[in-house]
Amino acid sequence: MSTTGEKPGKGVYTCNHCGETVYLDDDSDTLPPCPRCHRTEYSP
């Protein structure tokens, strides 16, 4: 599990609460709060 503010690396992350996906294009990108529900926990 990854949370908002972490830098987990390139990839697609899915919000554990609503299923919204977030794409990180670079290893230095940080996970934002979910754009749909504003929760902070994701699964790769």
mmCIF file of the N, C-alpha and C atoms, coordinates in Angstrom:
data_MODEL
# 
_entry.id   MODEL 
# 
loop_
_atom_site.group_PDB 
_atom_site.id 
_atom_site.type_symbol 
_atom_site.label_atom_id 
_atom_site.label_alt_id 
_atom_site.label_comp_id 
_atom_site.label_asym_id 
_atom_site.label_entity_id 
_atom_site.label_seq_id 
_atom_site.pdbx_PDB_ins_code 
_atom_site.Cartn_x 
_atom_site.Cartn_y 
_atom_site.Cartn_z 
_atom_site.occupancy 
_atom_site.B_iso_or_equiv 
_atom_site.pdbx_formal_charge 
_atom_site.auth_seq_id 
_atom_site.auth_comp_id 
_atom_site.auth_asym_id 
_atom_site.auth_atom_id 
_atom_site.pdbx_PDB_model_num 
ATOM 1   N N  . MET A 1 1  ? 0.849   -1.180 0.000   1.00 0.00 ? 1  MET A N  1 
ATOM 2   C CA . MET A 1 1  ? 0.000   0.000  0.000   1.00 0.00 ? 1  MET A CA 1 
ATOM 3   C C  . MET A 1 1  ? 0.894   1.242  0.000   1.00 0.00 ? 1  MET A C  1 
ATOM 4   N N  . SER A 1 2  ? 0.457   2.259  -0.716  1.00 0.00 ? 2  SER A N  1 
ATOM 5   C CA . SER A 1 2  ? 1.156   3.537  -0.761  1.00 0.00 ? 2  SER A CA 1 
ATOM 6   C C  . SER A 1 2  ? 0.206   4.623  -0.294  1.00 0.00 ? 2  SER A C  1 
ATOM 7   N N  . THR A 1 3  ? 0.758   5.691  0.262   1.00 0.00 ? 3  THR A N  1 
ATOM 8   C CA . THR A 1 3  ? -0.085  6.779  0.748   1.00 0.00 ? 3  THR A CA 1 
ATOM 9   C C  . THR A 1 3  ? 0.348   8.107  0.141   1.00 0.00 ? 3  THR A C  1 
ATOM 10  N N  . THR A 1 4  ? -0.551  9.074  0.201   1.00 0.00 ? 4  THR A N  1 
ATOM 11  C CA . THR A 1 4  ? -0.290  10.414 -0.305  1.00 0.00 ? 4  THR A CA 1 
ATOM 12  C C  . THR A 1 4  ? 1.024   10.943 0.265   1.00 0.00 ? 4  THR A C  1 
ATOM 13  N N  . GLY A 1 5  ? 1.825   11.556 -0.602  1.00 0.00 ? 5  GLY A N  1 
ATOM 14  C CA . GLY A 1 5  ? 3.104   12.126 -0.202  1.00 0.00 ? 5  GLY A CA 1 
ATOM 15  C C  . GLY A 1 5  ? 4.281   11.209 -0.459  1.00 0.00 ? 5  GLY A C  1 
ATOM 16  N N  . GLU A 1 6  ? 4.037   9.920  -0.660  1.00 0.00 ? 6  GLU A N  1 
ATOM 17  C CA . GLU A 1 6  ? 5.121   8.989  -0.951  1.00 0.00 ? 6  GLU A CA 1 
ATOM 18  C C  . GLU A 1 6  ? 5.515   9.084  -2.421  1.00 0.00 ? 6  GLU A C  1 
ATOM 19  N N  . LYS A 1 7  ? 6.710   8.594  -2.715  1.00 0.00 ? 7  LYS A N  1 
ATOM 20  C CA . LYS A 1 7  ? 7.223   8.522  -4.090  1.00 0.00 ? 7  LYS A CA 1 
ATOM 21  C C  . LYS A 1 7  ? 7.426   7.044  -4.429  1.00 0.00 ? 7  LYS A C  1 
ATOM 22  N N  . PRO A 1 8  ? 6.345   6.335  -4.763  1.00 0.00 ? 8  PRO A N  1 
ATOM 23  C CA . PRO A 1 8  ? 6.452   4.889  -4.983  1.00 0.00 ? 8  PRO A CA 1 
ATOM 24  C C  . PRO A 1 8  ? 7.006   4.489  -6.340  1.00 0.00 ? 8  PRO A C  1 
ATOM 25  N N  . GLY A 1 9  ? 7.222   5.442  -7.228  1.00 0.00 ? 9  GLY A N  1 
ATOM 26  C CA . GLY A 1 9  ? 7.766   5.136  -8.549  1.00 0.00 ? 9  GLY A CA 1 
ATOM 27  C C  . GLY A 1 9  ? 6.715   5.196  -9.636  1.00 0.00 ? 9  GLY A C  1 
ATOM 28  N N  . LYS A 1 10 ? 7.172   5.067  -10.881 1.00 0.00 ? 10 LYS A N  1 
ATOM 29  C CA . LYS A 1 10 ? 6.273   5.122  -12.034 1.00 0.00 ? 10 LYS A CA 1 
ATOM 30  C C  . LYS A 1 10 ? 5.215   4.034  -11.930 1.00 0.00 ? 10 LYS A C  1 
ATOM 31  N N  . GLY A 1 11 ? 4.017   4.336  -12.440 1.00 0.00 ? 11 GLY A N  1 
ATOM 32  C CA . GLY A 1 11 ? 2.986   3.310  -12.489 1.00 0.00 ? 11 GLY A CA 1 
ATOM 33  C C  . GLY A 1 11 ? 1.587   3.850  -12.277 1.00 0.00 ? 11 GLY A C  1 
ATOM 34  N N  . VAL A 1 12 ? 0.666   2.920  -12.198 1.00 0.00 ? 12 VAL A N  1 
ATOM 35  C CA . VAL A 1 12 ? -0.741  3.239  -11.998 1.00 0.00 ? 12 VAL A CA 1 
ATOM 36  C C  . VAL A 1 12 ? -1.096  2.824  -10.581 1.00 0.00 ? 12 VAL A C  1 
ATOM 37  N N  . TYR A 1 13 ? -1.731  3.715  -9.852  1.00 0.00 ? 13 TYR A N  1 
ATOM 38  C CA . TYR A 1 13 ? -2.124  3.454  -8.469  1.00 0.00 ? 13 TYR A CA 1 
ATOM 39  C C  . TYR A 1 13 ? -3.634  3.648  -8.349  1.00 0.00 ? 13 TYR A C  1 
ATOM 40  N N  . THR A 1 14 ? -4.270  2.738  -7.635  1.00 0.00 ? 14 THR A N  1 
ATOM 41  C CA . THR A 1 14 ? -5.727  2.732  -7.508  1.00 0.00 ? 14 THR A CA 1 
ATOM 42  C C  . THR A 1 14 ? -6.111  3.076  -6.085  1.00 0.00 ? 14 THR A C  1 
ATOM 43  N N  . CYS A 1 15 ? -7.010  4.039  -5.938  1.00 0.00 ? 15 CYS A N  1 
ATOM 44  C CA . CYS A 1 15 ? -7.493  4.448  -4.619  1.00 0.00 ? 15 CYS A CA 1 
ATOM 45  C C  . CYS A 1 15 ? -8.200  3.263  -3.948  1.00 0.00 ? 15 CYS A C  1 
ATOM 46  N N  . ASN A 1 16 ? -7.834  2.983  -2.706  1.00 0.00 ? 16 ASN A N  1 
ATOM 47  C CA . ASN A 1 16 ? -8.435  1.871  -1.971  1.00 0.00 ? 16 ASN A CA 1 
ATOM 48  C C  . ASN A 1 16 ? -9.893  2.132  -1.610  1.00 0.00 ? 16 ASN A C  1 
ATOM 49  N N  . HIS A 1 17 ? -10.313 3.395  -1.639  1.00 0.00 ? 17 HIS A N  1 
ATOM 50  C CA . HIS A 1 17 ? -11.686 3.725  -1.235  1.00 0.00 ? 17 HIS A CA 1 
ATOM 51  C C  . HIS A 1 17 ? -12.670 3.731  -2.405  1.00 0.00 ? 17 HIS A C  1 
ATOM 52  N N  . CYS A 1 18 ? -12.315 4.447  -3.491  1.00 0.00 ? 18 CYS A N  1 
ATOM 53  C CA . CYS A 1 18 ? -13.293 4.630  -4.577  1.00 0.00 ? 18 CYS A CA 1 
ATOM 54  C C  . CYS A 1 18 ? -12.884 3.985  -5.901  1.00 0.00 ? 18 CYS A C  1 
ATOM 55  N N  . GLY A 1 19 ? -11.630 3.536  -6.018  1.00 0.00 ? 19 GLY A N  1 
ATOM 56  C CA . GLY A 1 19 ? -11.194 2.885  -7.249  1.00 0.00 ? 19 GLY A CA 1 
ATOM 57  C C  . GLY A 1 19 ? -10.652 3.821  -8.319  1.00 0.00 ? 19 GLY A C  1 
ATOM 58  N N  . GLU A 1 20 ? -10.601 5.103  -8.057  1.00 0.00 ? 20 GLU A N  1 
ATOM 59  C CA . GLU A 1 20 ? -10.026 6.070  -9.001  1.00 0.00 ? 20 GLU A CA 1 
ATOM 60  C C  . GLU A 1 20 ? -8.555  5.731  -9.225  1.00 0.00 ? 20 GLU A C  1 
ATOM 61  N N  . THR A 1 21 ? -8.078  5.893  -10.456 1.00 0.00 ? 21 THR A N  1 
ATOM 62  C CA . THR A 1 21 ? -6.678  5.607  -10.743 1.00 0.00 ? 21 THR A CA 1 
ATOM 63  C C  . THR A 1 21 ? -5.878  6.897  -10.921 1.00 0.00 ? 21 THR A C  1 
ATOM 64  N N  . VAL A 1 22 ? -4.633  6.837  -10.470 1.00 0.00 ? 22 VAL A N  1 
ATOM 65  C CA . VAL A 1 22 ? -3.696  7.943  -10.592 1.00 0.00 ? 22 VAL A CA 1 
ATOM 66  C C  . VAL A 1 22 ? -2.469  7.397  -11.303 1.00 0.00 ? 22 VAL A C  1 
ATOM 67  N N  . TYR A 1 23 ? -1.979  8.127  -12.304 1.00 0.00 ? 23 TYR A N  1 
ATOM 68  C CA . TYR A 1 23 ? -0.807  7.717  -13.074 1.00 0.00 ? 23 TYR A CA 1 
ATOM 69  C C  . TYR A 1 23 ? 0.384   8.567  -12.662 1.00 0.00 ? 23 TYR A C  1 
ATOM 70  N N  . LEU A 1 24 ? 1.471   7.917  -12.283 1.00 0.00 ? 24 LEU A N  1 
ATOM 71  C CA . LEU A 1 24 ? 2.715   8.629  -12.009 1.00 0.00 ? 24 LEU A CA 1 
ATOM 72  C C  . LEU A 1 24 ? 3.663   8.354  -13.168 1.00 0.00 ? 24 LEU A C  1 
ATOM 73  N N  . ASP A 1 25 ? 4.148   9.420  -13.802 1.00 0.00 ? 25 ASP A N  1 
ATOM 74  C CA . ASP A 1 25 ? 4.982   9.314  -14.997 1.00 0.00 ? 25 ASP A CA 1 
ATOM 75  C C  . ASP A 1 25 ? 6.475   9.288  -14.702 1.00 0.00 ? 25 ASP A C  1 
ATOM 76  N N  . ASP A 1 26 ? 6.859   9.642  -13.478 1.00 0.00 ? 26 ASP A N  1 
ATOM 77  C CA . ASP A 1 26 ? 8.273   9.753  -13.163 1.00 0.00 ? 26 ASP A CA 1 
ATOM 78  C C  . ASP A 1 26 ? 8.521   9.205  -11.755 1.00 0.00 ? 26 ASP A C  1 
ATOM 79  N N  . ASP A 1 27 ? 9.719   8.666  -11.546 1.00 0.00 ? 27 ASP A N  1 
ATOM 80  C CA . ASP A 1 27 ? 10.050  8.123  -10.222 1.00 0.00 ? 27 ASP A CA 1 
ATOM 81  C C  . ASP A 1 27 ? 10.062  9.188  -9.137  1.00 0.00 ? 27 ASP A C  1 
ATOM 82  N N  . SER A 1 28 ? 10.184  10.458 -9.505  1.00 0.00 ? 28 SER A N  1 
ATOM 83  C CA . SER A 1 28 ? 10.224  11.527 -8.500  1.00 0.00 ? 28 SER A CA 1 
ATOM 84  C C  . SER A 1 28 ? 8.839   12.107 -8.205  1.00 0.00 ? 28 SER A C  1 
ATOM 85  N N  . ASP A 1 29 ? 7.788   11.633 -8.894  1.00 0.00 ? 29 ASP A N  1 
ATOM 86  C CA . ASP A 1 29 ? 6.428   12.125 -8.642  1.00 0.00 ? 29 ASP A CA 1 
ATOM 87  C C  . ASP A 1 29 ? 5.912   11.616 -7.296  1.00 0.00 ? 29 ASP A C  1 
ATOM 88  N N  . THR A 1 30 ? 5.179   12.470 -6.585  1.00 0.00 ? 30 THR A N  1 
ATOM 89  C CA . THR A 1 30 ? 4.574   12.047 -5.327  1.00 0.00 ? 30 THR A CA 1 
ATOM 90  C C  . THR A 1 30 ? 3.088   11.787 -5.524  1.00 0.00 ? 30 THR A C  1 
ATOM 91  N N  . LEU A 1 31 ? 2.562   10.851 -4.763  1.00 0.00 ? 31 LEU A N  1 
ATOM 92  C CA . LEU A 1 31 ? 1.136   10.544 -4.851  1.00 0.00 ? 31 LEU A CA 1 
ATOM 93  C C  . LEU A 1 31 ? 0.319   11.692 -4.268  1.00 0.00 ? 31 LEU A C  1 
ATOM 94  N N  . PRO A 1 32 ? -0.667  12.172 -5.015  1.00 0.00 ? 32 PRO A N  1 
ATOM 95  C CA . PRO A 1 32 ? -1.543  13.222 -4.507  1.00 0.00 ? 32 PRO A CA 1 
ATOM 96  C C  . PRO A 1 32 ? -2.703  12.591 -3.740  1.00 0.00 ? 32 PRO A C  1 
ATOM 97  N N  . PRO A 1 33 ? -3.498  13.400 -3.032  1.00 0.00 ? 33 PRO A N  1 
ATOM 98  C CA . PRO A 1 33 ? -4.756  12.869 -2.516  1.00 0.00 ? 33 PRO A CA 1 
ATOM 99  C C  . PRO A 1 33 ? -5.606  12.436 -3.706  1.00 0.00 ? 33 PRO A C  1 
ATOM 100 N N  . CYS A 1 34 ? -6.479  11.481 -3.515  1.00 0.00 ? 34 CYS A N  1 
ATOM 101 C CA . CYS A 1 34 ? -7.329  11.008 -4.607  1.00 0.00 ? 34 CYS A CA 1 
ATOM 102 C C  . CYS A 1 34 ? -8.118  12.172 -5.197  1.00 0.00 ? 34 CYS A C  1 
ATOM 103 N N  . PRO A 1 35 ? -8.090  12.333 -6.536  1.00 0.00 ? 35 PRO A N  1 
ATOM 104 C CA . PRO A 1 35 ? -8.810  13.441 -7.167  1.00 0.00 ? 35 PRO A CA 1 
ATOM 105 C C  . PRO A 1 35 ? -10.329 13.320 -7.041  1.00 0.00 ? 35 PRO A C  1 
ATOM 106 N N  . ARG A 1 36 ? -10.837 12.121 -6.798  1.00 0.00 ? 36 ARG A N  1 
ATOM 107 C CA . ARG A 1 36 ? -12.280 11.938 -6.694  1.00 0.00 ? 36 ARG A CA 1 
ATOM 108 C C  . ARG A 1 36 ? -12.790 12.054 -5.251  1.00 0.00 ? 36 ARG A C  1 
ATOM 109 N N  . CYS A 1 37 ? -12.175 11.292 -4.329  1.00 0.00 ? 37 CYS A N  1 
ATOM 110 C CA . CYS A 1 37 ? -12.720 11.249 -2.964  1.00 0.00 ? 37 CYS A CA 1 
ATOM 111 C C  . CYS A 1 37 ? -11.787 11.859 -1.916  1.00 0.00 ? 37 CYS A C  1 
ATOM 112 N N  . HIS A 1 38 ? -10.587 12.258 -2.323  1.00 0.00 ? 38 HIS A N  1 
ATOM 113 C CA . HIS A 1 38 ? -9.610  12.928 -1.461  1.00 0.00 ? 38 HIS A CA 1 
ATOM 114 C C  . HIS A 1 38 ? -9.041  12.040 -0.361  1.00 0.00 ? 38 HIS A C  1 
ATOM 115 N N  . ARG A 1 39 ? -9.195  10.721 -0.493  1.00 0.00 ? 39 ARG A N  1 
ATOM 116 C CA . ARG A 1 39 ? -8.577  9.802  0.465   1.00 0.00 ? 39 ARG A CA 1 
ATOM 117 C C  . ARG A 1 39 ? -7.095  9.684  0.128   1.00 0.00 ? 39 ARG A C  1 
ATOM 118 N N  . THR A 1 40 ? -6.347  8.952  0.931   1.00 0.00 ? 40 THR A N  1 
ATOM 119 C CA . THR A 1 40 ? -4.890  8.980  0.784   1.00 0.00 ? 40 THR A CA 1 
ATOM 120 C C  . THR A 1 40 ? -4.214  7.621  0.650   1.00 0.00 ? 40 THR A C  1 
ATOM 121 N N  . GLU A 1 41 ? -4.972  6.519  0.532   1.00 0.00 ? 41 GLU A N  1 
ATOM 122 C CA . GLU A 1 41 ? -4.344  5.207  0.445   1.00 0.00 ? 41 GLU A CA 1 
ATOM 123 C C  . GLU A 1 41 ? -4.594  4.571  -0.927  1.00 0.00 ? 41 GLU A C  1 
ATOM 124 N N  . TYR A 1 42 ? -3.506  4.054  -1.492  1.00 0.00 ? 42 TYR A N  1 
ATOM 125 C CA . TYR A 1 42 ? -3.550  3.468  -2.837  1.00 0.00 ? 42 TYR A CA 1 
ATOM 126 C C  . TYR A 1 42 ? -2.937  2.067  -2.853  1.00 0.00 ? 42 TYR A C  1 
ATOM 127 N N  . SER A 1 43 ? -3.358  1.288  -3.830  1.00 0.00 ? 43 SER A N  1 
ATOM 128 C CA . SER A 1 43 ? -2.739  0.009  -4.128  1.00 0.00 ? 43 SER A CA 1 
ATOM 129 C C  . SER A 1 43 ? -2.130  0.091  -5.526  1.00 0.00 ? 43 SER A C  1 
ATOM 130 N N  . PRO A 1 44 ? -0.988  -0.574 -5.734  1.00 0.00 ? 44 PRO A N  1 
ATOM 131 C CA . PRO A 1 44 ? -0.361  -0.543 -7.071  1.00 0.00 ? 44 PRO A CA 1 
ATOM 132 C C  . PRO A 1 44 ? -1.172  -1.322 -8.092  1.00 0.00 ? 44 PRO A C  1 
# 
